[in-house]
Amino acid sequence: MDATIEREVIIRQLRRERPRRHFLRTSGIVFGLLVLHAWTVGGVMTLDGLSPRRLTNLQRFLGELRPHPLQERSWDWGVAVTWATALATRAAPAAATTLAISIVAITLAGLGGAVLGFAGARTLVSPEPYAPEARAPSAAVRASWTAWLWIVRALLIFFRAIPEYVWAFIALAVVGANVWAAVAALAIHNAGILGKLTAEVIENLEPQRFSALRALGATRLQIVLVAIRPSILPRVLLLFFYRWESCLREATVLGMLGIVSLGFYVQDARARQYYDVMLAMILTGSLLVMIGDVVSAGARGRVRRAR
C-alpha cells in the first residue's frame, strides 16, 4: 500500500513539473474559437436542411437511384442484370480511358519530376557538390548556380501551386476536349509535386559517401548515376505509386470538363437527371480506384521489401 501511495505522489509531482507549452495551448484555444465562430456565423447550425420540402426531395432522389426499369415495379433480378449489362458496355470503355489517362500522366510526371528533382536539389546544384575543401569558386559562378537553383525551385512551386482542374482548363483551350488535356493537367501538377519530393529525398541523403567518391575524382554525373540514383530509387518509387493513386481519382473528376472519362458520364447523367446511371458510374469509378489502390499497395510493399 505504501508503495502505491508513493507511486501516486511521484506521478502527481511529475505532472506538476511537466513542461508546459503555452503557445500550443493558446493556439488550440484560438483554433477552437475560430471553429465555433465559423460554425455559428456561417449558418451551419441552421436546420433548414431538414425542412419538409428538402426531406421530400431527398426521398425522391433516393428513389431515383433505383435502376430505371425497376422504379415503377417490384424488384426483379433479371431486369436488374439486363440493365447492369447494358450499362457496363458504356462504363467499361470510360473506365479504360480513365485508367489510360492516369498511367500516361503519372509516367510523364515521373520523368519530369526526376529531372526537376535532380536539378533542384540544393546539395547537388552547387559549383562543387560534395567537395567542401575544393577551391572557392568565383562570385559569378556561385551566382549562376544559385540562379539556376531558384529558377527550378520556382518552376516546381508554380507547377504544383495550380490545381489540376485549372491546368485542365488551360489545356482544353490548347488541345481541345480530348484525353491529352487531362494528361497534360495531371502530368504538370504531379511533376511539380514529385520534383519537390525527389529534391528533398536527395537533400536528406548522408553526404559522406558522396564526398568520398568526389575525393576519388568522380564527376557530378557519375555521382548521380552510380550513388544517388540507387539510393533514392526505393523512396521515389513509393512516392510515384502514391501519386498514381491520386492521378486515378483526378482523371475521373476531370471528365466533368468534357473529357471522355468516367467523370464525363457522371456529369452527363447528372444533367439528364438519370440518377441511377450517375450512381452506377460513380460506383464504377470507386471500384477502379480501389483496384488501383490494391495494385499500388502491392507495388509499394515489394519496393519496401527490396530495400
Summary of the structure (lengths in Angstrom):
residues: 307
radius of gyration: 27.9
end to end distance: 52.2
largest distance: 86.2
contacts: 897
relative contact order: 0.11
helix: 80%
strand: 0%
